[in-house]
Amino acid sequence: MQKKLTITIDEQVYQGLYRVVGPRRISQFIESLVRPHVVDQSMEDAYLAMAQDRERESEALEWSEAVVGDINHA
């Protein structure tokens, strides 16, 4: 989920971002710079590892579909 954030920066900084990064890439650029300082990387690495485990993901999908099936029959 994304959240909107309003920040205030110097006009020259904004113009530089606009020129170098591009008008529709500024948020992504700033997020990539800030993320390592505010997000616990070990948690992100753990989620990435879980998502890459195909057997685990297959079992999770099978389980969730069975639960949805149970709800539909209730």
CORQUI-V296375 format. One line per field, one symbol per residue. burial: I if it has 24 or more other C-alpha atoms within 12 Angstrom, else O. A space follows every 10 residues. Layout:
BEGIN
burial = ???
END
This chain:
BEGIN
burial = OOOOOOOOOO OOOOOOOOOO OOOOOOOOOO OOOOOOOOOO OOOOOOOOOO OOOOOOOOOO OOOOOOOOOO OOOO
END
